[in-house]
C-alpha cells in the first residue's frame, strides 16, 4: 500500500485526482452500505430482481449513448486540455452525438417493449428505468477525467447520492414501492446529468455549440472501436443479469444481483487507482515511452497485490458478508459470491493490461477483438448452462469470461514485446 502513495505523491495532479476518487469511492460505499441492506429486505428477492432486470435492459441503451466516449473522448480531452477552443469543440461534438444517439435509442426502446411480451407486464417499470439513460448520456464524466478535475464529480455525486439515500428511507416502505424506487433512481441520474453539464458550461467556461460535420465525424471514428469494445464488455458483465432473467424467476435474479452488488462494492476499492491513472498515462506516454512502461509496471504489481487481498477477503468471508449485508433471505447468494469473489483480482489485472496499456498505445482493434471473443464465449456458455443451473451458471460464465480477457491481454502484450510484465 505504501508503494501506491509513493507513486501518486510524485505527481500533484494525480494525487489530487486519486484523493478525490478515493473520497468518491468511500461515498459510493457509504450510501449503498446504508441502502442495499434496507432495499433487499424491503423489496424482497423478487422485486429487487425485477428492478435489476429492468436496469440491465436499460444499460444496453446507455452503452449506445456512451459510444466509447468514456475512453476515446477522455483520451482526446487529456491531450488537448490546454487548448480551450479545441476542448470546446470536442465537448460540443460528443454531447451532440450522445443526444442524437439517445433519440435513436428512445425509438428502438419503444419498438422493442411494444413487440415482446416479456416487457409488457411491467411496461411502466421499464419505461421509468429508461429515463435514467438520458442522465447518463448527458453527464460528461469523460470531460472531467480528461482535464483531471475529479473533485467536481465528487461534489455532484455526494449531493445527488445524499438526496437519493434520504428519499429511499423516507418513501420506500414496502415491496410495492419498487416503482417509486425506480422513479427516485431515474431522477437522480437525470439531475446528475443536468448539473454535470451545466457545471462544465458555466464554471469551467467551456462553450457548447453545434459543431461542424468534420469534428462530428472525427469523434465518431475515434470512438468506433472503443464503442464496439463497450458492447462486448456489456455482453459479459451487465448482460448476465438480463440473460439470467430470461430463464430464471425474478427471485433468482435477485439472489445473483444482490451478490454481485456486494462483489462490486469491494471491487470498487480499486476504482480510484484505475480511473485517476488513465488520463495520466496518456499524458505520460506523449512525453516518454520509457516512463509510461515503468509506471504501468508498478501499477500492475500494486493491482496484483491489492486485488488479490480483496478477492481473498471476499471469498473467505462470503457467508458473513451475505448475512450482514443482505440478510437470511439471501442465503442462496453465498455460493454466488464465493464464485465471483476472484473477479476484483482478475479485473484489475485486465484493466492495467488493456485499458491502461493497450488503449494509450492505440491497440484499439486488438482490444476490441479480444472483447468480442470474450462476449461470444460468455453468450455460448450462458445459453448452455444458465437455463440449467440458473445463478450458478451465470456466476461461472462471468468468471471464465473475465479470466479469458485477462489472459488474452497478457498474451497480446507478451507477443508484441510490450515489457510491462
Protein Blocks (a to p, Z undefined) as FASTA:
>chain_A
ZZmmmmmmmpmklmmmmmmmmmmmmmmmmmmmmmmmmmmmmnommlmmmmmmmmmmmmmm
mmmmnnommmmmmmmmmmmmmmmklmmmmmmmmmmmmmmmmmmmmmmmmmmmmmpmklmm
mmmmmmmmmmmmmmmmmmcfklmmmnopaklmmmmmmmmmmmmmmmmmmmmmbfklmmmm
mmmmmmmmmmmmmmmmmmmmmmnopacddddfklmmmmmmmmmmmmmmmmmmmmmmmmmm
mmmmmmmcfklmmmmmmmmmmmmmmmmmmmmmmmmmmmmmmmmmmmomklmmmmmmmmmm
mmmmmmmmmmmmmmmmmmmmmmmmnopklmmmmmmmmmmmmmmmmmmmmmmmmmmmmmmn
opmmmmmmmmmmmmmmmmmmmmmmmmmnmmmmmmmmmmmmmmmmmmmmmmmmmmnopafZ
Z
